[in-house]
Amino acid sequence: MARFSKEKKRNGHRLWLHHKSPKRVSVYVAKSSARERRLILRLVEPLEISARHGIEPSLELLHQVDQLGEFLKDKLRQHGLLKGQSSCMTVGKFGTVWVKGRKDLGAKRKQDYSATITMLKAFLEGDTALRAVTPGDASAFRAHLEAQELALDTIGWRIKMAKCLFAAAVDFGHIVINPFEKVRAGSKSTNDRFVDVEPQIIDAIIEDVSCLEWKAIITLWRYGGLRAQEPLHLKWNDVDWANRRLTVQDVKRKRQRTIPLWPKVEEALSVLFASAEEGATRIITKYKPGQKLGTQFVRIIRQAGFEVWGKPIQNLRASCQNDLEKAGHRITAVCNWIGNSPTVASKHYLQVTDEDFEQALGAPNRGQQSVRQSVQYRTERSRTGSLKDFTNSQCTTIPDNAGGCVDPTTTEYPLKDSNLCF
């Protein structure tokens, strides 16, 4: 077992490790008290037992060992008693290598992770060591994001990425506990910025656009339910004219989905196909995949004389899913065509519209119209009438059941029937 010996020349002690028996290795420990040396032995001996039997030490033990000095922990790592590569691994250094090595992430997702790491470094005022980040820092980081008045979903998404980052650091042995483990990531927010973009509005915008490719892009967003970048990945081979189907490259989920070639989508693609250059493979040639379309679309909306609604592109897609649901299609089919799940659809896409209220109430008949007019007349009269109109009323007839009305100062009960004694 581990033991200490006096180091006379350096006025300290030497810690002897026996986990590689019969070979012994030693670590110099600077001047320390007997109590400190007993604490070190109480932590090192279980590490030796774990290393000798080839088992992982408990998280509780590793958490206690993490409180030792950096020099001693580095020496224990060198001798194989602690897992991990370096106790000085920083958030930025580890994050950059980890994100680069994630082959399952797309370019956009890697960009999001890199942005979160940059935000963490800025909040921590430098490239802080992973082990120096505490649960308090993690909670403060969320509060920092909330103070910037970011959307709740954005804050939740940033916290989830930070959780994944530090969970990976735990797996690689750089830290023992995940400081973001207890920080709330999710939110109960819904799509409160949903706008039902009516066909009349989007048709007027499409009519006002002169570029055929932009006509097709907007049509694919509103009547095909495509995401912002998905039209840029379409190829003419994806169009099945005979079966009236369109194969969409779902870049976000790294798969394909097939949607019906709805009449307006088919018409827009037919016009664009007639004017396409011979041998062209991509449907949209004006932009390359990855280029942003939101700014130009906002200009198009304003040029057509309309106010820009919130989330211009996403609300076109949401309006398309709402239309499909109202048309009576099964939710399974609708979500398959749009490329989301029923849970995501109900939280962020499917919303109650004015048309739902009109359909629920139906067209009023004559009797309902007369009742509405009567109620409206009486409501307006009660709002415009004064208190004097009621106090000067000519009605002085005492009702037949007025016997129950007595002077409020009397001590007698007005109705004996309600106070029977048994």
Solvent accessible surface area in square Angstrom, and as a share of the most:
residue,aa,sasa,rsa
1,M,103,0.46
2,A,7,0.05
3,R,104,0.38
4,F,37,0.15
5,S,34,0.22
6,K,118,0.50
7,E,33,0.15
8,K,174,0.74
9,K,196,0.83
10,R,136,0.50
11,N,89,0.46
12,G,1,0.01
13,H,24,0.11
14,R,51,0.19
15,L,0,0.00
16,W,56,0.20
17,L,0,0.00
18,H,35,0.16
19,H,22,0.10
20,K,90,0.38
21,S,78,0.50
22,P,134,0.84
23,K,135,0.57
24,R,113,0.41
25,V,19,0.11
26,S,32,0.21
27,V,3,0.02
28,Y,36,0.14
29,V,18,0.10
30,A,65,0.50
31,K,159,0.67
32,S,22,0.14
33,S,56,0.36
34,A,50,0.39
35,R,173,0.63
36,E,82,0.37
37,R,48,0.17
38,R,141,0.52
39,L,69,0.34
40,I,15,0.08
41,L,40,0.20
42,R,152,0.55
43,L,11,0.06
44,V,0,0.00
45,E,51,0.23
46,P,46,0.29
47,L,2,0.01
48,E,0,0.00
49,I,76,0.38
50,S,12,0.08
51,A,42,0.32
52,R,112,0.41
53,H,123,0.55
54,G,68,0.65
55,I,106,0.54
56,E,129,0.58
57,P,25,0.15
58,S,67,0.43
59,L,114,0.57
60,E,128,0.57
61,L,21,0.11
62,L,9,0.04
63,H,76,0.34
64,Q,76,0.34
65,V,1,0.01
66,D,30,0.15
67,Q,138,0.61
68,L,22,0.11
69,G,47,0.45
70,E,60,0.27
71,F,120,0.50
72,L,17,0.09
73,K,1,0.00
74,D,44,0.23
75,K,60,0.25
76,L,0,0.00
77,R,38,0.14
78,Q,128,0.57
79,H,38,0.17
80,G,52,0.50
81,L,9,0.04
82,L,18,0.09
83,K,84,0.36
84,G,27,0.26
85,Q,131,0.58
86,S,42,0.27
87,S,5,0.03
88,C,86,0.51
89,M,25,0.11
90,T,29,0.17
91,V,0,0.00
92,G,6,0.05
93,K,123,0.52
94,F,12,0.05
95,G,0,0.00
96,T,88,0.51
97,V,102,0.59
98,W,30,0.11
99,V,8,0.05
100,K,154,0.65
101,G,48,0.47
102,R,59,0.22
103,K,173,0.73
104,D,87,0.45
105,L,23,0.12
106,G,28,0.27
107,A,90,0.70
108,K,117,0.49
109,R,74,0.27
110,K,53,0.23
111,Q,118,0.53
112,D,24,0.13
113,Y,15,0.06
114,S,53,0.34
115,A,38,0.29
116,T,2,0.01
117,I,11,0.06
118,T,86,0.50
119,M,51,0.23
120,L,2,0.01
121,K,70,0.30
122,A,75,0.58
123,F,52,0.22
124,L,33,0.16
125,E,161,0.72
126,G,37,0.35
127,D,66,0.34
128,T,36,0.21
129,A,28,0.22
130,L,2,0.01
131,R,79,0.29
132,A,49,0.38
133,V,10,0.06
134,T,65,0.38
135,P,74,0.46
136,G,49,0.47
137,D,44,0.23
138,A,0,0.00
139,S,63,0.41
140,A,44,0.34
141,F,1,0.00
142,R,16,0.06
143,A,57,0.44
144,H,70,0.31
145,L,0,0.00
146,E,72,0.32
147,A,81,0.63
148,Q,86,0.38
149,E,161,0.72
150,L,61,0.31
151,A,62,0.48
152,L,89,0.44
153,D,61,0.32
154,T,50,0.29
155,I,2,0.01
156,G,4,0.03
157,W,89,0.31
158,R,42,0.15
159,I,0,0.00
160,K,93,0.39
161,M,2,0.01
162,A,0,0.00
163,K,54,0.23
164,C,60,0.36
165,L,2,0.01
166,F,0,0.00
167,A,42,0.32
168,A,10,0.08
169,A,0,0.00
170,V,29,0.17
171,D,116,0.60
172,F,107,0.45
173,G,6,0.06
174,H,8,0.04
175,I,11,0.06
176,V,22,0.12
177,I,78,0.40
178,N,23,0.12
179,P,5,0.03
180,F,1,0.00
181,E,116,0.52
182,K,193,0.82
183,V,10,0.06
184,R,145,0.53
185,A,9,0.07
186,G,39,0.38
187,S,21,0.13
188,K,197,0.83
189,S,24,0.16
190,T,75,0.44
191,N,9,0.05
192,D,128,0.66
193,R,129,0.47
194,F,36,0.15
195,V,55,0.32
196,D,44,0.23
197,V,2,0.01
198,E,87,0.39
199,P,53,0.33
200,Q,127,0.56
201,I,53,0.27
202,I,0,0.00
203,D,52,0.27
204,A,43,0.33
205,I,0,0.00
206,I,26,0.13
207,E,139,0.62
208,D,71,0.37
209,V,15,0.09
210,S,107,0.69
211,C,41,0.25
212,L,64,0.32
213,E,24,0.11
214,W,5,0.02
215,K,45,0.19
216,A,0,0.00
217,I,0,0.00
218,I,0,0.00
219,T,6,0.03
220,L,1,0.01
221,W,0,0.00
222,R,1,0.01
223,Y,33,0.13
224,G,0,0.00
225,G,0,0.00
226,L,0,0.00
227,R,42,0.15
228,A,38,0.30
229,Q,49,0.22
230,E,4,0.02
231,P,0,0.00
232,L,0,0.00
233,H,51,0.23
234,L,0,0.00
235,K,100,0.42
236,W,26,0.09
237,N,142,0.73
238,D,21,0.11
239,V,12,0.07
240,D,54,0.28
241,W,91,0.32
242,A,96,0.74
243,N,99,0.51
244,R,116,0.42
245,R,140,0.51
246,L,0,0.00
247,T,34,0.20
248,V,0,0.00
249,Q,51,0.23
250,D,1,0.01
251,V,73,0.42
252,K,132,0.56
253,R,83,0.30
254,K,122,0.52
255,R,138,0.50
256,Q,111,0.49
257,R,13,0.05
258,T,57,0.33
259,I,1,0.01
260,P,36,0.22
261,L,3,0.01
262,W,44,0.15
263,P,90,0.57
264,K,83,0.35
265,V,0,0.00
266,E,43,0.19
267,E,113,0.51
268,A,19,0.15
269,L,0,0.00
270,S,47,0.30
271,V,73,0.42
272,L,10,0.05
273,F,107,0.45
274,A,89,0.69
275,S,67,0.43
276,A,39,0.30
277,E,145,0.65
278,E,183,0.82
279,G,72,0.69
280,A,36,0.28
281,T,87,0.51
282,R,59,0.22
283,I,4,0.02
284,I,0,0.00
285,T,82,0.48
286,K,111,0.47
287,Y,32,0.12
288,K,144,0.61
289,P,63,0.40
290,G,51,0.49
291,Q,82,0.37
292,K,155,0.66
293,L,5,0.03
294,G,30,0.29
295,T,91,0.53
296,Q,63,0.28
297,F,0,0.00
298,V,33,0.19
299,R,135,0.49
300,I,11,0.06
301,I,0,0.00
302,R,160,0.59
303,Q,141,0.63
304,A,25,0.19
305,G,67,0.64
306,F,63,0.26
307,E,157,0.70
308,V,46,0.26
309,W,28,0.10
310,G,26,0.25
311,K,69,0.29
312,P,32,0.20
313,I,23,0.12
314,Q,61,0.27
315,N,0,0.00
316,L,0,0.00
317,R,7,0.03
318,A,0,0.00
319,S,0,0.00
320,C,5,0.03
321,Q,0,0.00
322,N,3,0.02
323,D,47,0.24
324,L,15,0.07
325,E,74,0.33
326,K,64,0.27
327,A,72,0.56
328,G,65,0.62
329,H,75,0.33
330,R,171,0.62
331,I,68,0.35
332,T,84,0.49
333,A,22,0.17
334,V,0,0.00
335,C,7,0.04
336,N,89,0.46
337,W,47,0.16
338,I,0,0.00
339,G,1,0.01
340,N,18,0.09
341,S,47,0.30
342,P,76,0.48
343,T,101,0.59
344,V,62,0.36
345,A,0,0.00
346,S,73,0.47
347,K,65,0.27
348,H,40,0.18
349,Y,21,0.08
350,L,30,0.15
351,Q,52,0.23
352,V,108,0.62
353,T,10,0.06
354,D,114,0.59
355,E,94,0.42
356,D,44,0.23
357,F,128,0.53
358,E,118,0.53
359,Q,138,0.61
360,A,87,0.67
361,L,137,0.68
362,G,40,0.38
363,A,100,0.77
364,P,45,0.28
365,N,91,0.47
366,R,213,0.78
367,G,43,0.42
368,Q,89,0.40
369,Q,84,0.37
370,S,61,0.40
371,V,92,0.53
372,R,129,0.47
373,Q,121,0.54
374,S,52,0.34
375,V,78,0.45
376,Q,107,0.48
377,Y,134,0.51
378,R,164,0.60
379,T,49,0.28
380,E,85,0.38
381,R,161,0.59
382,S,72,0.46
383,R,188,0.69
384,T,117,0.68
385,G,32,0.30
386,S,58,0.38
387,L,140,0.70
388,K,139,0.59
389,D,91,0.47
390,F,139,0.58
391,T,97,0.56
392,N,82,0.42
393,S,64,0.41
394,Q,166,0.74
395,C,105,0.63
396,T,120,0.70
397,T,110,0.64
398,I,133,0.67
399,P,85,0.53
400,D,157,0.82
401,N,130,0.67
402,A,24,0.19
403,G,64,0.62
404,G,32,0.31
405,C,107,0.64
406,V,77,0.44
407,D,84,0.44
408,P,131,0.82
409,T,111,0.64
410,T,57,0.33
411,T,130,0.76
412,E,130,0.58
413,Y,153,0.58
414,P,71,0.44
415,L,103,0.51
416,K,167,0.71
417,D,121,0.63
418,S,83,0.53
419,N,62,0.32
420,L,111,0.55
421,C,129,0.77
422,F,231,0.96
